[in-house]
Amino acid sequence: WSSDVCSSDLTAELARIMHSTNPEYRVYEYNDMLTVLTNTLVTLAVQGEVVQLRNFGTFYQYQTKPRVVFDPILLTHKQHDGNIMLKFKPARTIQDRIKAIVQQERNQDAKA
C-alpha cells in the first residue's frame, strides 16, 4: 500500500489521543488495535467487499472509465485502462457531527 507511512502516522496519533481520553490501555495497544482495523478494512476493500461501519460510513471499490491519455515524453496518445479506486461515503450522522463542529468553530472565530 503506497501510503503506509501516512497510515502509520495517523494510527499513532489516534492511539495517542485515545490513550489521553481513556488511559485504560497503553498507547501501543491502541496503536495495535488501529493497525489491525485499518489493515482489515484495506484487505476487505481490495477483495471487492463493501465495508460498512455503522454511524461512520461505507468503503467500496469502483473502477474509473478507460480513457485516452497523452504521453508528453513520446508525444503519442495511449489508451489507459481504468483504475480500481477505493471510495468512502460518510454516514449521515458523521456528516452532521462534522457540520456542527465546523459551525461551532466559525461561531468562535466570528466572536474573536
N, C-alpha and C positions, 0 to 999 in steps of 0.2 A: 504494500500500500504506500503510495507516494507521500502521504502526509503523516507518517509515523511520528516524526519529531514534534509536529504541532499537536498531534493527538496525545502524545505522552506529556507534553507541557500542560495541555488542558486538563488531563486527568489528574496530574499532580496538583494543579491549582484548585480544582474542585475538591480533591481529597483534603487539602489544607483547610478550605472553607468549611467542609463538612465536619472536620475534626474540631474546628473552633466553635461551631454551633452545638456539637454533641460529642464530647470527648470520650464517649463510651468505647470507641475503637481507636486504635492508633492510626496515624496518618498513612503508614504503609498498608494497613488493612483496607482502608478506604480506597487507596490507590489500586490495590489488587482487585477489589470488587469492581471498580470503574473500568479497569483494563479488561477484565473478563466480559463485562457488559458490552463495551464497545466492540471488542473482537467478535463476540457472538452476533451482534447486530450486523456488522460488516459481512461476516460469513453467511448469514441467512440472506442478506440482500444480494450478495454476489451469486448465490444459488438461485436467485429469482423469486424468493419468498417475499411476501408483503409483511413487513414488521410493523405492527400497530401497538403503540404504548398508550393505554387509556389516559385521557386528560393531558397528553403531551403531543402526540402526533403520529403520523404514519410515514415510514420509509418504504419506497418502492423503486423498482428498476424500470427504466424506459430507454428506448433506443431512438437516437436522433435520425433524421432523414438523411439518406445519401445525397451528396451534392458534388458539384464540380468546383475544384479549387485551383488557384493559380500558383505555380511554383516559381518564385522570383529568381531562384538560382538557375534553373534550367530554362526559364521563360516559356514554360509549357503549362497547359491545363491538364489536370489529373482528376480522375474520378475518385472521390473519397467516400468510403463506406461509412455508414452511420456509426456513432459511438454508443456504447452502453453507458448510461449515466444513472446515478443514484439521486433520487429526488425526495424531498421532505415536505410533507404537508402538515403544518401545525394544527393541532386541535383548537376548537373554538375557545375552550377555557384558557389555554395558554395565550392565545391571541388577546383575549380580554385582559388577562393579567399584565401582559406587556404594555398594552394601551394605557392601562391605569397607571403603571409605573412611569411611562413617558409623560402622561398628562400631569402627574404629580411633580415630576422634575421641571416641567415647563412652568407650572404654577410657582414653584420655588424660585426659578430664575427670574420670573416676572416681578416677584416681590423684592428681589435683591437689587 
